[in-house]
């Protein structure tokens, strides 16, 4: 599932020079699941862990650029729907071939029921 794009940055003092972007509501993602999100023409994958933590990675598999939001989440691993490559979504580490290049990860925080991503 792909969330609609959000172009409204959440303002926060002088914490960072880059805006935290509201990607989705916390309730949009169940535990051990993934939600695709498009922002600025880029694909991201937002994950909710079994321990109710949120993580964000690039949204496309590094093997053949397939949307990871169509994949299977098992604990802290996302499995690509095309060739079953696996990544640890907490670190982006490629865990099973044919995926051999790590995913880029992004900082995530929760605020007011929203999941915010620091897009660099």
C-alpha positions in Angstrom: 0.0 0.0 0.0 1.3 3.5 -0.9 0.4 6.4 1.3 -0.5 9.7 -0.4 2.3 12.2 -0.6 2.6 14.8 2.1 4.3 18.1 1.2 3.7 19.8 4.6 6.8 20.0 6.8 6.3 19.9 10.5 8.1 22.9 12.0 10.4 22.4 15.0 12.5 25.2 16.4 16.2 25.1 15.4 16.7 21.4 16.1 17.7 20.6 12.6 18.1 22.5 9.3 16.1 19.8 7.5 12.4 19.5 8.1 10.7 16.5 9.6 8.0 15.4 7.2 4.7 13.9 8.3 4.6 10.6 6.4 1.5 8.9 7.9 -0.5 8.4 11.1 0.7 5.9 13.5 -2.5 4.0 13.1 -1.9 3.6 9.4 0.5 0.8 10.0 -0.1 -2.3 12.1 2.7 -4.0 14.1 5.0 -6.1 11.8 3.9 -4.3 8.7 5.1 -1.9 6.1 3.6 1.2 4.3 5.0 2.7 1.1 5.3 6.5 1.0 6.3 8.7 -1.9 7.8 12.1 -1.2 9.7 14.4 -3.5 9.5 11.8 -6.3 11.3 9.2 -4.1 10.0 6.0 -2.7 10.3 5.2 1.0 9.1 2.2 3.2 7.9 2.9 6.7 7.9 -0.1 9.1 6.2 -0.7 12.5 8.1 -3.3 14.5 6.8 -6.0 16.8 7.8 -3.7 19.7 5.8 -0.8 18.3 8.9 1.1 17.0 8.9 2.9 13.6 11.7 2.7 11.0 12.1 4.1 7.5 14.3 2.9 4.6 14.4 3.5 0.8 11.3 2.0 -0.7 12.9 0.1 -3.5 14.8 -3.2 -3.3 18.5 -2.6 -4.2 18.4 -5.7 -6.4 15.8 -4.8 -9.1 14.1 -1.6 -7.8 10.9 -3.4 -6.7 8.6 -1.7 -4.2 9.3 -3.2 -0.8 5.9 -2.1 0.5 4.5 -5.1 -1.4 6.9 -7.4 0.5 6.5 -9.6 3.6 7.5 -8.3 7.1 8.7 -10.9 9.6 10.0 -9.5 12.9 12.7 -7.0 11.8 13.1 -8.2 8.3 11.4 -7.1 5.0 11.4 -9.7 2.2 11.3 -8.4 -1.4 8.2 -9.7 -3.2 10.1 -10.4 -6.4 13.1 -12.6 -5.6 12.9 -13.0 -1.8 16.0 -10.9 -1.0 15.8 -9.8 2.7 16.9 -6.7 4.6 17.0 -5.8 8.3 14.8 -2.7 8.2 16.3 -1.3 11.4 19.8 -1.0 9.8 19.1 -1.4 6.1 21.5 -4.4 6.0 21.0 -6.8 3.2 20.5 -10.2 4.8 19.8 -12.6 1.9 20.7 -12.7 -1.7 20.0 -11.7 -4.4 19.9 -8.4 -2.3 23.6 -7.6 -1.6 23.5 -3.8 -1.4 22.2 -2.2 1.9 19.2 0.0 2.0 19.5 3.6 3.1 17.8 4.3 6.4 16.2 7.5 7.7 15.6 9.0 11.2 12.0 8.6 12.4 10.1 10.0 15.3 6.5 10.1 16.5 4.6 13.2 17.4 0.9 13.8 18.0 0.0 10.5 16.5 2.0 11.1 13.4 5.1 9.3 12.1 7.7 11.9 11.0 10.7 11.2 8.8 13.8 13.3 8.4 14.3 13.3 4.6 17.7 14.3 3.6 
